[in-house]
Amino acid sequence: MSQQTTSSIIIEPEQLEQQLEQDNLLIVDLSNRANYVQHHIPGAIRLECSSILAHRRPVMGLLPSNLQLSEVLSDIGMTSNTRVVACDDEGGGKASRFLWTLDVVGHTKFSLLNGGMRAWLAEDRPVSDEPVSPSAGDFTARRNEEHIINKEQLLQCLEDPDIALLDARSPAEFRGDDVRAARGGHIPGAANLDWIKLMDPGCNMRLRPEKKLRGILESLAITPDKTVIVYCQTHHRSSLTYIALKSLGYPSIKGYAGAWSEWGNDPETPISAG
């Protein structure tokens, strides 16, 4: 597995602009199709986020098979040596879900474009409306259990003091006032950090500064000495939380892809509300 430094996980728009001509760079844009057609980073390949998801209703954010992921990633031109930069037009959730997926299948040569297309466009960086056809790649996905957790495993560790649960949904969802499954509330013991709190609207939706993020996390007892499990409704919003924690050097983070769409729809799982 390739090595990755925490400093390389987040790339600034000004850095990427200087690197657009580099060989082996693959920019993957998970923006809305209409926005991508209108303007994208020169050379960027568009990927539909649904192509890296599997649904088993009512559970809507599961991982596809290794075979499907191998096909999707090869189709966009990936190889084991490709350096990937991901972006989207909605705050980083889709791009981060893609990067978490890469982490799960053992590809760590990746970065999140800080602020995504919102920052890129607001700062008048170069764009294109030219269609981009990817070259055929050759990527084999191999599942790494280090970065994922399932419902059964999570049930076994709810009382573990070395585990910290972080819910990236809105406070209303967390309390159980906004119910998006058969039951509302949250997984017992979870702390709530709405994913939008990670973004700085005054800086074109970039992640907030490191010192600010660390302060927020530590106030919630989400500390690097624990294994942090992140979730939301479908592990979309919480994927940005995952990438933010990874960029801060947290050594053990897991994404619960079943998330509330699984937990809240299972009458046997324990929940807390309020």
Secondary structure, DSSP 8 states (H G I E B T S, - for coil): -----GGGSEE-HHHHHHTTT-TTEEEEE-S-HHHHHH-B-TT-EE--GGGG-EEETTEEEE---HHHHHHHHHHTT-BTT-EEEEE-SSSSHHHHHHHHHHHHTT---EEEETTHHHHHHHTT---B-S-------B------GGGB--HHHHHHTTT-TTEEEEE-S-HHHHHTSS--SSS-SB-TT-EE--GGGGEEGGGTTEE--HHHHHHHHHHTT--TTSEEEEE-SSSSHHHHHHHHHHHTT-S-EEE-SSHHHHHTT-TTS--B--
